[in-house]
Amino acid sequence: MKCLFGSDMATSSSEQKRVILWAVPRSCSTVLAKCIYNKDNVKLLLERNFKPFYFGEERLSNRYSDGVDTSNFSSTTGNFKKSKAEYEEDYPGFDLIFGKEMAVYLMGKLDTMDYIPSGYQHTFLIRNPKQATPDLYKCLTDKERNGCDHFDKLEATYKPIHQLFHLIKKETGQTPVLIDADDLLNDPAGIVKRYCSLTGIEFVPSMLQWEAGSTKDTHWHRWPGWYEELTTSTGFKKLEEVSSQKPPDLNDLPVEVQESIQENMPLYEELKEYRIQV
């Protein structure tokens, strides 16, 4: 498959591939990353824009500004350009470089390709806001486990992923690969096989199962409030088994959460038309 950006990358099965998954929060993006990482010889790059978004000198979110001294973070978190450079570094010896990012981290920086890593095929994962947003609200208000106590519509918005999808579509002249989380959970094998086919990743059945517990080179086990279902799993759960698929009555949610869902639904519905199907 031809590389979509940057210098010509390898196209044969014996040469390195680079794929990045752009997602919205609580869309099962980490379980898909776990699935891909379950292959041999994969370098996993996780949310390199997280620290600049929350702690860097250009930070866009004030979530950790109250009661948290961030003065020492800027020297260690860099900025969005440095995060882009991290993705573009040489990683010799790996068959696949796989990145997972949240589009919202680049809010306000998606008019051009200036902050988008070169050399990658850009793919997308979305989820119905009626499921994703209540789940995000639950996580962001679980102070005991996650250290957060309030919901912020900025972190829940679908505007960045909608903008980025259409930017990539315009720049490449191709429709990017996009997955809907419901389809992924309804038919993990079928969707993962299709995703791999469209990205040039070799599919192997062992990708769909793994051992419960921590995953090397990640910190998922340190954040049970966010990743407990993943770290205790041994594979994809069926749609009806995922606890977050049973959201509360939307009328019982705070007004700002309801407003966020209403604002995001048209963007989700439009993007959903491009989803891959088996």
Buried (B, 14 or more C-beta within 10 A) or exposed (E): EEBBBBEEBEEEEEEBBBBBBBBBBBBBBBBBBBBBBBBEEBBBBBBBBBBBBBBBEEBBBEBBEEEEEBEEBBEEBBBBEBBBEBBBEEEEEBBBBBBBBBBBBBBEBBEEBEBBBBBBBBBBBBBBBBBBBBBBBBBBBBEEEBEBEEBBEBBBBBBBBBBBBBBBBEBBEEEBBBBBBBBBBBBBEBBBBBBBBBBBBEBEEEBBEBEEEEBEEBEBBEBBBBBBBBBEBEBBBEBEEBEBBEBEEEEEBEEBBBBBBEBBBEBBEEBBEBBBEE
